[in-house]
């Protein structure tokens, strides 16, 4: 399967698109009308030309000859259908007043998402005559986006290296440590290949594949680690490899599938946003999680059976009690700390910690709430903004072109607005009073730097203007200009004419996107919380436990939002991440983070609460069940969280600010969730609630279906053969 999917991507390629489609919005109406005008499929993409003050100006005869030669060569590149040079009457607007910066307008027969790095490189190479004349040539627009597409392989390798160290320290066997990495990498290859193919049928942002990679790699390793831990326990109990693999899949594998489905269900809640962008950004990580689950249920059992005891603990090492039953048995014979034995001090430490925390619940509950409360304070100032090429890393093509155009033509040149007017009757021409009145109204609006001449559609009923703001695309003042045009300037300019006007362009589309997200966010949050709570209610048949888990998840998400706001919106430590300063947070980042984090937190919640519930059902002692559950799962949860945090942080090396935001936000949330929330808040609150944790009304007990996410009890290991049976080669067990 892996080879087939990878081969399909090699054959058809992987495409991404930063296009934003917002059905029913004003910007989408403007875009639809603008698409009806003649022009290349890609629109006009700038190829920025720049000379130093010490060199000849672009208006000199030598420079003009070189630029026109470059334009002729670019026109011969495959997929290029038009090239406009910055000379003559038609090109005057593309030349800066000082003659030091200009741009070629390049049209291609492919849409923006189909512009590949190869096409961008071919266009740049064709401009060699300009470079030979000492002119700096930089791709802008979608050509820059394609040129800046970088591989995240270095991030994946760093994440894998960190995971390998953690796994080896925890498992103490190279083969065992390598198994989660192998399964994670296989899942990663399938995920990225599948997402690359999906990009051919819907607009998939470049950040989508990266986010899916970090989540898929993290959960793939974690699910394998959970299953491997159970497999090693069964081997230690005397089970044969094949039987142990089967029982592992039926128990830990089933729990991993439940957790993965919970993540996918949380991501599905984003569909309520009604935005294609959300569909794509939710689909990408959902594919990664589903692939990780399928790998845990198919590939992993086969590898467990094949590798067998090479995955087990080293002979002579006495394992720590990693399940409530093991901890409880140790307590019955002596005490849990002693049962762990000197060869495994980790088991001793976790049992002592669990006992210590459970014995002082109010102290640790209040301290934990204060900590997460302080971290969450900046989240009260979180606002949605929009990124532009000026937020990219210095030295990238997009950033260089942005800076050069902004300096030469003003920051608004990087994000012009498109204004359309649909007239009730055809205009007589560009000089029609209805058309000129709108143009005058646009030019007189505060915040407008320039207005292009009107273009009329073939039937004369639609007029199109390009409006250049005085501020950049990501500046809040540009969004204010969009609102001013829609609410005041255009209604006044078209009063009494019956014309319908719309404002579009990337800035207007992003503003509409943030508004739509803000409107839909409460509904999405409520739906995700309800789905997560319902799944936990089905799993543990305890309304209080399900409600408490939802509240704890909200707390960890709020804290991660606070860190996200402080680092990016306020700029605290932004320079350490390779950013020049504060960066606006797009509205879809917190929303997608919410769904992902609510789903991922289910992994640790299910693992911990399953252990606690198992102990409680056996002993009916709530406090002891909490101690045994925390002691039995603390080590594996911490190891899994450390792996995921390392994977997420490794993506800070990406030059994409959005990827950095997800890396910081997800790493913070997982770290808090596995330590403060699962290690302190959950156990202390459960100790304080006591028997109320497990309260279930009789009427709810009757209607709730019974879901066993861990499977039935594992059969005991077969008894050893007698000496005579072993000697005879018989595989029958001796008769009792």
Helices and strands as residue ranges (DSSP letters): H 2-12, H 26-34, E 44-50, H 61-75, E 80-84, H 88-91, G 92-94, E 101-108, G 112-114, H 117-126, H 128-132, E 136-139, H 141-147, H 153-171, H 174-198, H 206-236, H 241-248, I 249-253, H 254-268, G 269-273, H 276-294, I 295-299, H 300-307, G 308-311, H 324-333, H 336-340, H 345-359, H 361-376, G 377-381, E 384-385, G 389-391, H 397-409, G 411-414, E 417-422, H 433-443, E 448-451, E 455-456, E 462-469, H 476-484, I 485-489, H 490-493, E 500-504, H 506-540, H 543-564, I 565-569, G 574-577, E 585-586, H 587-619, H 622-650, G 651-653, H 657-672, I 673-681, H 682-689, G 690-694, H 698-703, H 723-728
